[in-house]
């Protein structure tokens, strides 16, 4: 059976079968038909494309409106900063304040970090923050007075190194300084903080004599 080069265009799909003997047969039964609802009509395709275009237009309009609102608010904010010099003056004052205090902060930080008279992170309890620092006097002797300092900070940001300047000054006058750390919120509540302080004070009473206190 000779096959033509081109088949006549039709909306129906036909089944083409090849037998073992080499004959080719054309089954006229369509695979899908418009009656069964397998094919989508041109009108439905056009409607679907039109809906997609309309939705894209709506989305583009919404995005453009949001971008315009953000741009307008940003321009208003920049304009307010430009015409008002108060925030610039306050920023410069803050920077000058930090610059003037920075040398003193660096000096105290270097003392706390590198001085052999500062014994850091001595454990006094089982908790993670149950650590303390001890500031030794330059010329140790027995029965030195002892000061225990607990750094505050609204119970959320206290840290033992904050009192490094106090430890440096008092230790220079022959006073042994102990600065315990304790659990802050949310690591612990007020009863937990009190428990850490009690454990730290008990450790000081039991062990401070080994440091000359």
C-alpha positions in Angstrom: 0.0 0.0 0.0 1.5 3.3 -1.1 1.3 6.1 1.4 0.8 9.7 0.2 3.3 12.3 1.2 0.9 14.6 2.9 -2.3 13.8 4.7 -5.3 16.0 4.4 -5.5 18.4 7.3 -8.2 17.4 9.7 -9.2 18.1 13.3 -9.6 14.4 13.9 -6.5 12.3 14.8 -6.2 8.9 13.0 -4.4 5.7 14.1 -1.6 4.5 11.8 -0.8 0.8 12.1 2.0 -1.2 10.5 1.5 -5.0 10.1 4.3 -7.6 10.3 4.2 -8.2 6.5 5.1 -4.5 5.9 1.6 -3.3 5.0 0.5 0.0 6.4 -3.1 0.5 7.4 -4.9 3.7 8.3 -7.6 3.3 10.9 -10.3 5.9 10.3 -11.4 5.9 13.9 -10.4 9.2 15.5 -8.4 9.0 18.7 -10.3 12.0 20.2 -13.3 13.8 19.0 -15.0 17.0 19.8 -18.1 15.2 20.7 -16.4 13.4 23.6 -14.9 16.6 24.9 -11.3 15.5 24.3 -10.3 18.5 22.2 -10.5 22.1 23.3 -12.4 24.4 21.0 -10.9 27.6 19.5 -13.3 29.7 21.5 -12.2 28.2 24.8 -8.6 28.7 23.9 -9.2 32.3 23.1 -11.1 32.8 26.3 -8.3 31.2 28.4 -5.7 33.4 26.7 -7.8 36.5 27.3 -8.2 35.7 31.0 -4.4 35.2 31.3 -3.7 38.6 29.7 -6.3 40.3 31.9 -4.7 38.7 35.0 -1.2 39.7 34.0 -2.5 43.3 33.4 -4.0 43.3 36.9 -0.8 42.0 38.5 1.3 44.5 36.7 -1.0 47.3 37.8 -0.8 46.2 41.5 3.0 45.9 41.4 3.3 49.3 39.8 1.0 50.8 42.4 3.1 49.3 45.3 6.4 50.4 43.7 5.1 53.9 43.3 3.9 54.0 46.9 7.3 52.8 48.2 9.2 55.3 46.0 7.0 58.2 47.1 7.5 57.4 50.8 11.2 57.0 50.3 11.4 60.4 48.6 9.4 62.0 51.5 11.8 60.4 54.1 14.9 61.6 52.2 13.4 65.0 51.9 12.7 65.2 55.6 16.2 64.2 56.4 17.6 66.8 53.9 15.6 69.7 55.2 16.1 68.9 58.9 19.6 69.2 60.3 18.7 68.1 63.8 19.4 64.4 63.2 22.7 65.2 61.6 23.8 67.3 64.6 22.6 64.5 67.0 24.6 61.9 65.0 27.7 64.0 65.0 27.4 64.5 68.8 27.0 60.7 69.3 30.1 60.0 67.1 32.1 62.6 69.0 31.0 61.1 72.3 32.1 57.7 71.2 35.5 58.9 69.9 36.3 60.8 73.1 35.5 57.8 75.3 37.0 55.1 73.0 40.6 55.5 74.2 39.6 55.0 77.9 37.5 52.0 76.9 40.3 50.4 74.9 42.7 51.0 77.8 40.4 49.2 80.3 39.7 46.4 77.8 43.4 45.8 77.3 43.9 45.7 81.0 41.1 43.1 81.5 42.3 41.1 78.5 46.1 41.0 79.1 46.9 41.9 82.7 48.3 39.0 84.8 46.5 40.4 87.8 43.1 39.5 86.3 42.1 35.8 86.8 39.3 35.3 84.3 36.5 32.7 84.0 37.0 30.8 87.2 34.1 28.4 87.6 32.1 28.6 90.8 29.0 26.5 89.9 27.6 24.0 87.4 25.7 26.4 85.1 27.0 27.8 81.9 27.4 31.4 83.2 28.6 30.4 86.7 32.0 32.0 86.1 33.8 34.8 87.9 36.8 37.1 87.5 39.3 37.9 90.3 41.3 41.1 90.4 44.5 40.6 92.4 46.4 43.3 94.2 49.8 44.3 92.9 51.5 43.3 96.1 49.6 40.3 97.6 49.4 39.9 101.4 47.2 38.0 103.8 43.7 39.0 104.9 43.1 41.6 102.2 39.7 43.2 102.1 37.4 41.7 99.5 34.7 43.4 97.4 32.2 41.3 95.5 30.6 43.3 92.6 27.6 42.0 90.6 27.1 43.8 87.3 23.5 44.9 86.6 21.6 45.5 83.4 17.9 45.1 83.9 18.5 41.4 84.5 19.0 40.8 80.8 22.4 42.2 79.7 24.7 42.1 82.8 28.2 40.8 82.3 31.2 40.5 84.7 33.7 42.3 82.6 31.7 45.6 82.8 33.2 46.3 86.1 36.8 46.0 84.9 37.6 49.7 85.6 36.3 49.3 89.2 38.4 46.1 89.6 41.5 47.9 88.3 41.1 50.9 90.6 40.2 48.9 93.8 42.9 46.3 93.3 45.5 49.1 92.9 44.5 50.2 96.5 45.1 46.7 97.9 41.5 45.4 97.7 40.8 42.0 96.3 37.8 42.3 93.8 35.6 39.4 92.8 33.1 39.8 89.9 30.8 36.8 89.4 28.6 36.3 86.4 25.1 34.9 86.6 22.2 33.8 84.4 20.2 36.5 82.8 16.8 36.4 81.2 15.8 34.3 79.2 18.5 31.9 80.5 16.9 32.1 83.9 14.3 33.9 86.0 14.8 36.0 89.1 14.9 32.9 91.4 17.6 31.4 89.2 19.6 34.6 89.4 19.4 34.7 93.2 20.5 31.0 93.3 23.6 31.8 91.2 24.4 34.8 93.4 24.1 32.6 96.5 26.3 29.9 95.0 28.9 32.6 94.0 29.0 34.1 97.5 29.4 30.7 99.1 32.3 30.0 96.7 33.9 33.3 97.7 33.6 32.5 101.4 35.1 29.1 100.9 37.9 29.9 98.5 38.9 33.6 98.8 41.6 32.9 101.3 43.6 31.1 98.7 43.9 34.4 96.8 44.9 36.4 99.9 41.5 37.5 101.0 
